[in-house]
């Protein structure tokens, strides 16, 4: 339940749990975005916890007035957890002088596309067949993703603060 949710900054103690989730749910580490490798445990992050345990995590990178969401996973979907985590990140980004939050997702991730657009994000770029480049770096990226959709393209979304 959202009212029993605690949101906090990630600590070094979260690294093992995060790596286990990355191996189970994301095909292992590193994450690859636009051909660049990321290790979320080395980034700033936000953890959501409920009575049942970890409810979600969000790791991000701030550079040059922009905040990039690197990985965002919510386990108890449709309970407000993702919205609360995103709101927390907006506050962090504003306090750190950011003017925008942006991210990349793949064409199969319809749930993410819906989530972000409902919260004011706009599609600002589509990179056709760009996942092929990421697969050269990380061959474990699946060929088929959510809803049986072939994973091919990267879609950029942004929100100006």
PyMOL commands that set and color helices and strands:
alter all, ss='L'
color gray80, all
select helices_A, chain A and resi 2-4+12-25+40-42+81-95+110-118+131-137+146-148
alter helices_A, ss='H'
color red, helices_A
select strands_A, chain A and resi 6-9+31-33+36-38+44-50+53-63+66-74+100-106+122-127+154-160
alter strands_A, ss='S'
color yellow, strands_A
deselect
rebuild
show_as cartoon
